[in-house]
């Protein structure tokens, strides 16, 4: 057996214990994890400092270094996230529906864990904890395979969580880390059909495409975020400027950040100079259409064709002036990735049309796309933002990490 097959077998063995552990035992393990991360945070920060130094030496751009970096505040946020997950209702065993058939059979449908989940993700070490604790609460064993940039941080987190699991009376192998960060290990994980029940990729477009195209294990596709803010002709322009600034600049490296601004021609000459005053404070680079360049001049570089379809993950914003609602929605249909889309408008009827006609996991009226997040939606941490249309769409919390089975009670019925 390969190292990964051995790891998969250990995960399957741990699954048998975890799936019947019960809420109290899982919650005790989650509290043990939270307390251990608090107590041993210096180990995590030391490991993370090595990852950050290596990333900077390798020339990683600043926005990605920010995603990689941890400090005491971010550790506290991770710990709070663990405790939020602990406080959520346990979905396992929940009866989704139940009915009595004419022949007397009682047929119920009950939530059950997915089983063993594989996670392939990139340079955000907080994902290691988010994924692990969500899987644990939903009764799933998880095999984590992070990127090389965060390897030391991930290793520290997983070692601490495995110790905490053991102290709470659960198998250490409920959470494990693939320590080989080569492409070969990712490829093997994609084909670990005898051990994994589902595989979830989380990262950039290249990673997700590779997993979707090559995996033999069933995949839940998390999405690239080419998110739009559309400023309608009846928008409150001050509100629109605040929303866009937040959506682009609060954390440009994340998938729910805005990558493209659409603005109606009727308000473009008023709005674009106004919002540019905010954006230039963060040195945002604008790449725009001819009309945007006509309004803002040298502040806007000509947009290339590929800019309309790019998740920049940086202080870069594509800008297009549109003739009105129809062109804006058509543009989103052509270039959106089904993640998060927002309209700013004071028109109730236009807002309702936008909600009905725009196909995305999250659609907003008069709010920033940055809210597409498990914490903000009240789900606790999320394991990713699903942009597919299977059972999970949008922030994937506990319920999205479950399957179901039918439970049938009889009194001797035969067919």
C-alpha positions as CSV (number, residue, x, y, z in Angstrom):
1,X,0.0,0.0,0.0
2,X,1.1,3.6,-0.6
3,X,1.4,6.1,2.2
4,X,-1.8,7.7,1.1
5,X,-3.7,4.4,0.8
6,X,-2.6,3.6,4.4
7,X,-3.8,7.0,5.5
8,X,-7.1,6.3,3.7
9,X,-7.5,3.0,5.5
10,X,-6.9,4.7,8.8
11,X,-9.5,7.2,8.0
12,X,-12.0,4.5,7.1
13,X,-11.4,2.8,10.5
14,X,-11.8,6.2,12.3
15,X,-15.1,6.8,10.4
16,X,-16.7,3.8,12.1
17,X,-16.1,5.3,15.5
18,X,-16.9,8.9,14.6
19,X,-20.2,8.2,12.8
20,X,-21.7,6.9,16.1
21,X,-19.9,9.2,18.5
22,X,-22.9,11.4,19.3
23,X,-23.1,15.2,19.8
24,X,-21.7,15.4,23.3
25,X,-18.5,13.6,22.4
26,X,-18.0,15.6,19.2
27,X,-18.6,18.8,21.1
28,X,-16.1,17.8,23.7
29,X,-13.5,17.2,21.0
30,X,-14.3,20.6,19.4
31,X,-13.8,22.4,22.8
32,X,-10.5,20.5,23.2
33,X,-9.4,21.7,19.8
34,X,-10.3,25.3,20.6
35,X,-8.5,25.2,23.9
36,X,-5.4,23.5,22.4
37,X,-5.1,26.0,19.7
38,X,-5.3,28.8,22.3
39,X,-2.7,27.2,24.5
40,X,-0.3,26.2,21.8
41,X,-0.7,29.2,19.5
42,X,3.0,30.1,19.8
43,X,3.9,26.9,18.0
44,X,1.5,27.8,15.2
45,X,2.8,31.4,14.9
46,X,6.4,30.2,14.8
47,X,5.6,27.7,12.0
48,X,3.6,30.4,10.2
49,X,6.4,32.8,10.4
50,X,8.6,30.3,8.5
51,X,6.0,29.9,5.8
52,X,5.6,33.7,5.4
53,X,9.4,34.2,5.2
54,X,9.7,31.5,2.6
55,X,6.8,33.0,0.6
56,X,8.3,36.5,0.7
57,X,11.7,35.1,-0.4
58,X,10.0,33.3,-3.3
59,X,8.4,36.6,-4.4
60,X,4.8,35.8,-3.5
61,X,2.6,38.9,-4.1
62,X,1.5,40.9,-1.0
63,X,-2.2,40.0,-1.2
64,X,-1.4,36.2,-1.2
65,X,1.1,36.7,1.7
66,X,-1.8,38.3,3.6
67,X,-3.9,35.2,3.0
68,X,-1.1,33.1,4.3
69,X,-0.2,35.2,7.4
70,X,-1.4,34.5,10.9
71,X,-1.2,36.7,14.0
72,X,-2.8,36.6,17.5
73,X,-6.0,38.2,16.2
74,X,-6.4,35.7,13.4
75,X,-5.7,32.8,15.8
76,X,-8.4,34.2,18.1
77,X,-10.8,34.3,15.1
78,X,-10.0,30.7,14.3
79,X,-10.6,29.7,17.9
80,X,-13.9,31.6,17.9
81,X,-14.9,29.8,14.7
82,X,-14.3,26.4,16.3
83,X,-16.5,27.4,19.2
84,X,-19.2,28.7,16.9
85,X,-19.3,25.4,15.1
86,X,-19.5,23.6,18.5
87,X,-22.5,25.7,19.4
88,X,-24.4,24.8,16.2
89,X,-27.1,22.1,16.2
90,X,-25.7,18.7,15.2
91,X,-27.4,17.8,11.9
92,X,-26.6,14.0,12.2
93,X,-29.7,12.0,13.0
94,X,-32.1,14.8,12.1
95,X,-35.3,13.4,10.6
96,X,-35.9,15.3,7.3
97,X,-39.3,13.8,6.8
98,X,-41.4,10.9,7.8
99,X,-44.6,9.4,6.5
100,X,-46.8,6.3,7.0
101,X,-47.6,4.3,3.8
102,X,-51.1,2.7,3.2
103,X,-49.5,-0.7,4.0
104,X,-48.4,0.5,7.5
105,X,-44.7,1.0,6.7
106,X,-43.3,4.1,8.4
107,X,-40.6,5.6,6.1
108,X,-38.3,8.3,7.4
109,X,-35.4,10.2,5.8
110,X,-32.5,10.9,8.2
111,X,-29.3,13.0,7.9
112,X,-26.1,11.0,7.9
113,X,-22.4,11.9,7.4
114,X,-20.9,11.8,3.9
115,X,-18.1,9.6,5.3
116,X,-14.5,10.3,4.5
117,X,-13.9,13.7,2.9
118,X,-10.7,14.7,1.0
119,X,-9.8,18.4,0.9
120,X,-7.3,19.9,-1.6
121,X,-6.7,23.6,-1.0
122,X,-4.1,26.3,-1.3
123,X,-2.4,28.9,0.8
124,X,-4.8,29.8,3.6
125,X,-4.0,27.9,6.8
126,X,-7.3,28.8,8.5
127,X,-8.9,26.5,6.0
128,X,-7.2,23.6,7.7
129,X,-9.1,24.3,11.0
130,X,-12.4,25.4,9.3
131,X,-12.5,22.2,7.2
132,X,-11.5,19.9,10.1
133,X,-14.0,21.1,12.6
134,X,-16.9,21.3,10.2
135,X,-16.3,17.8,9.1
136,X,-15.9,16.6,12.7
137,X,-19.2,18.2,13.8
138,X,-21.0,16.6,10.8
139,X,-19.5,13.2,11.7
140,X,-17.1,13.1,8.8
141,X,-13.4,12.1,8.8
142,X,-11.2,14.4,6.8
143,X,-7.9,14.0,4.9
144,X,-6.4,17.4,4.3
145,X,-4.0,18.2,1.5
146,X,-2.9,21.9,1.6
147,X,-0.4,23.7,-0.5
148,X,3.3,23.8,0.1
149,X,3.2,27.6,0.9
150,X,1.3,26.9,4.2
151,X,2.8,23.4,4.9
152,X,4.5,24.3,8.3
153,X,1.4,26.1,9.5
154,X,-0.9,23.3,8.4
155,X,1.3,20.6,10.0
156,X,1.3,22.5,13.3
157,X,-2.5,22.9,13.3
158,X,-3.2,19.3,12.5
159,X,-0.7,18.0,15.1
160,X,-2.5,20.1,17.7
161,X,-6.0,19.0,16.6
162,X,-5.0,15.3,16.5
163,X,-3.7,15.5,20.1
164,X,-6.9,17.2,21.1
165,X,-9.0,14.5,19.5
166,X,-7.1,11.8,21.4
167,X,-7.6,13.7,24.7
168,X,-11.4,13.8,24.1
169,X,-11.5,10.0,23.4
170,X,-11.9,10.1,19.6
171,X,-9.4,8.6,17.1
172,X,-6.6,10.8,16.0
173,X,-7.2,9.8,12.4
174,X,-10.5,11.6,12.3
175,X,-8.2,14.4,11.0
176,X,-5.1,13.9,9.0
177,X,-2.7,15.8,6.7
178,X,-1.1,14.7,3.5
179,X,2.5,15.7,4.1
180,X,3.6,15.3,0.5
181,X,2.7,18.6,-1.3
182,X,3.7,17.4,-4.7
183,X,1.4,17.2,-7.7
184,X,1.7,13.4,-7.4
185,X,0.0,13.4,-4.0
186,X,-2.8,15.5,-5.3
187,X,-3.3,13.3,-8.3
188,X,-3.3,10.2,-6.0
189,X,-5.9,11.8,-3.7
190,X,-8.1,12.5,-6.7
191,X,-8.1,8.8,-7.4
192,X,-8.4,7.4,-3.9
193,X,-11.8,5.8,-4.7
194,X,-11.6,2.9,-2.2
195,X,-11.3,5.3,0.7
196,X,-12.7,8.8,-0.1
197,X,-16.5,9.4,-0.4
198,X,-16.1,12.9,-1.7
199,X,-13.4,15.3,-2.7
200,X,-13.6,19.1,-2.2
201,X,-11.2,21.4,-4.0
202,X,-10.8,25.0,-2.6
203,X,-8.5,27.5,-4.3
204,X,-7.9,29.2,-7.6
205,X,-9.4,28.4,-11.0
206,X,-6.5,26.2,-12.1
207,X,-6.7,23.9,-9.0
208,X,-10.5,23.6,-9.2
209,X,-10.4,22.8,-13.0
210,X,-7.7,20.2,-12.5
211,X,-9.6,18.4,-9.8
212,X,-12.9,18.5,-11.7
213,X,-11.4,17.2,-14.9
214,X,-9.2,14.5,-13.4
215,X,-10.8,13.2,-10.2
216,X,-12.4,9.7,-10.1
217,X,-13.7,10.5,-6.6
218,X,-17.0,12.4,-6.6
219,X,-16.3,16.2,-6.4
220,X,-18.2,19.1,-4.8
221,X,-17.0,22.0,-6.9
222,X,-16.2,25.2,-5.1
223,X,-16.1,28.2,-7.3
224,X,-13.9,30.9,-8.7
225,X,-15.3,34.3,-7.7
226,X,-15.6,36.7,-10.6
227,X,-18.1,38.8,-8.7
228,X,-19.8,42.0,-10.0
229,X,-21.2,45.1,-8.4
230,X,-23.8,46.7,-10.7
231,X,-24.6,50.3,-10.0
232,X,-28.1,50.9,-11.4
233,X,-29.3,54.2,-12.8
234,X,-31.6,54.6,-9.7
235,X,-28.9,53.9,-7.1
236,X,-27.9,55.9,-4.1
237,X,-24.4,56.7,-5.3
238,X,-22.9,57.3,-1.9
239,X,-24.1,53.9,-0.8
240,X,-22.9,52.4,-4.0
241,X,-19.4,53.8,-3.5
242,X,-19.2,52.5,0.0
243,X,-20.4,49.0,-1.1
244,X,-17.9,48.8,-4.0
245,X,-15.0,50.0,-1.9
246,X,-15.8,47.4,0.7
247,X,-16.3,44.6,-1.8
248,X,-13.0,45.4,-3.6
249,X,-10.7,46.6,-0.9
250,X,-11.6,45.1,2.5
251,X,-9.8,41.9,1.5
252,X,-9.1,41.6,-2.3
253,X,-7.5,38.2,-2.2
254,X,-10.7,36.3,-1.2
255,X,-13.3,34.7,-3.6
256,X,-16.2,37.0,-2.5
257,X,-14.3,40.2,-3.4
258,X,-15.6,42.2,-6.3
259,X,-13.6,41.9,-9.5
260,X,-15.8,43.9,-11.9
261,X,-17.8,47.1,-11.6
262,X,-20.8,47.7,-13.9
263,X,-22.3,51.1,-13.9
264,X,-25.2,52.5,-15.9
265,X,-24.3,55.2,-18.4
266,X,-26.9,57.5,-16.9
267,X,-24.9,57.9,-13.6
268,X,-21.4,56.9,-14.8
269,X,-20.1,60.5,-15.0
270,X,-21.2,61.2,-11.5
271,X,-20.3,57.9,-9.9
272,X,-16.9,57.0,-11.4
273,X,-15.1,60.1,-10.2
274,X,-16.7,59.7,-6.8
275,X,-15.7,56.1,-6.3
276,X,-12.2,56.7,-7.7
277,X,-11.5,59.0,-4.8
278,X,-12.0,56.0,-2.5
279,X,-10.3,53.4,-4.7
280,X,-7.1,55.3,-5.3
281,X,-6.5,55.5,-1.5
282,X,-5.8,51.7,-1.8
283,X,-3.8,52.1,-5.1
284,X,-6.5,50.1,-7.0
285,X,-5.6,49.6,-10.6
286,X,-8.6,50.1,-13.0
287,X,-8.9,48.3,-16.3
288,X,-11.9,49.7,-18.2
289,X,-13.9,50.0,-21.3
290,X,-13.6,53.1,-23.6
291,X,-16.4,54.9,-21.9
292,X,-14.8,54.5,-18.5
293,X,-11.5,55.7,-19.9
294,X,-13.3,58.7,-21.4
295,X,-14.6,59.6,-18.0
296,X,-11.5,58.9,-15.8
297,X,-8.8,59.4,-18.4
298,X,-5.4,58.1,-17.5
299,X,-6.6,56.6,-14.2
300,X,-8.0,53.7,-16.3
301,X,-5.9,51.3,-18.3
302,X,-7.6,49.7,-21.4
303,X,-9.2,46.4,-20.4
304,X,-8.1,43.3,-22.3
305,X,-10.6,40.7,-23.3
306,X,-9.5,38.3,-20.5
307,X,-9.9,41.0,-17.8
308,X,-13.7,40.5,-17.9
309,X,-13.2,36.8,-16.9
310,X,-10.4,37.1,-14.4
311,X,-10.4,36.6,-10.7
312,X,-7.6,39.1,-9.9
313,X,-7.4,38.4,-6.1
314,X,-5.6,41.8,-5.9
315,X,-6.2,45.5,-6.0
316,X,-7.3,45.4,-9.6
317,X,-10.8,46.2,-10.8
318,X,-12.4,45.8,-14.2
319,X,-14.8,48.6,-15.0
320,X,-17.6,48.7,-17.7
321,X,-20.2,51.3,-18.4
322,X,-23.4,49.7,-19.6
323,X,-26.4,51.1,-21.3
324,X,-28.8,49.8,-18.6
325,X,-30.2,46.9,-16.8
326,X,-30.5,44.5,-19.7
327,X,-26.9,44.9,-20.8
328,X,-25.7,44.5,-17.2
329,X,-27.5,41.3,-16.6
330,X,-26.4,39.9,-20.0
331,X,-22.8,40.8,-19.1
332,X,-23.1,39.0,-15.8
333,X,-24.6,35.9,-17.5
334,X,-21.7,35.8,-19.9
335,X,-18.8,36.6,-17.5
336,X,-20.0,35.6,-14.0
337,X,-18.9,32.4,-12.3
338,X,-22.1,31.8,-10.3
339,X,-20.5,32.9,-7.0
340,X,-21.9,36.3,-5.8
341,X,-23.5,39.2,-7.7
342,X,-24.8,42.5,-6.4
343,X,-27.0,45.3,-7.6
344,X,-27.2,48.8,-6.0
345,X,-30.6,50.4,-6.7
346,X,-33.5,52.2,-5.1
347,X,-35.9,50.6,-7.5
348,X,-37.8,47.8,-5.8
349,X,-39.0,46.3,-9.1
350,X,-35.5,46.3,-10.6
351,X,-34.1,44.7,-7.5
352,X,-36.7,41.9,-7.7
353,X,-35.9,41.3,-11.4
354,X,-32.2,41.1,-10.5
355,X,-32.9,38.5,-7.8
356,X,-35.0,36.5,-10.1
357,X,-32.9,36.7,-13.3
358,X,-29.3,36.5,-12.0
359,X,-28.1,32.9,-11.5
360,X,-25.5,32.8,-8.7
361,X,-25.1,31.1,-5.4
362,X,-25.7,34.4,-3.6
363,X,-27.4,37.5,-5.1
364,X,-27.4,40.8,-3.2
365,X,-29.4,44.0,-3.3
366,X,-27.7,47.0,-1.7
367,X,-25.0,45.1,0.1
368,X,-21.4,44.0,-0.4
369,X,-20.6,40.6,-1.9
370,X,-18.1,40.2,1.0
371,X,-20.9,38.7,3.1
372,X,-20.8,35.4,1.2
373,X,-19.2,33.6,4.0
374,X,-20.2,30.9,6.5
375,X,-19.8,33.1,9.6
376,X,-21.8,36.0,8.1
377,X,-24.6,33.7,7.0
378,X,-24.8,32.1,10.5
379,X,-23.5,28.8,9.4
380,X,-20.3,28.9,11.5
381,X,-17.2,28.4,9.4
382,X,-17.7,27.1,5.9
383,X,-15.7,24.5,4.0
384,X,-16.0,26.5,0.8
385,X,-18.4,28.3,-1.5
386,X,-20.1,25.9,-3.8
387,X,-21.0,27.3,-7.2
388,X,-22.5,24.0,-8.6
389,X,-26.2,23.1,-8.5
390,X,-26.0,19.8,-6.7
391,X,-27.2,19.4,-3.1
392,X,-24.7,22.1,-1.9
393,X,-24.7,25.6,-3.2
394,X,-23.2,28.7,-1.6
395,X,-21.4,28.6,1.7
396,X,-21.1,25.0,2.7
397,X,-21.9,24.6,6.4
398,X,-22.9,21.5,8.4
399,X,-26.0,20.5,6.5
400,X,-24.1,20.6,3.2
401,X,-21.6,18.1,4.6
402,X,-24.3,15.5,5.2
403,X,-26.1,12.9,3.0
404,X,-29.3,11.1,3.9
405,X,-30.6,7.6,4.2
406,X,-34.1,6.2,4.4
407,X,-35.1,4.4,7.6
408,X,-38.1,2.0,7.3
409,X,-40.1,0.6,10.2
410,X,-42.4,-2.3,9.6
411,X,-44.6,-4.8,11.4
412,X,-44.0,-7.8,9.1
413,X,-44.9,-6.4,5.8
414,X,-43.8,-8.3,2.7
415,X,-44.2,-7.4,-1.0
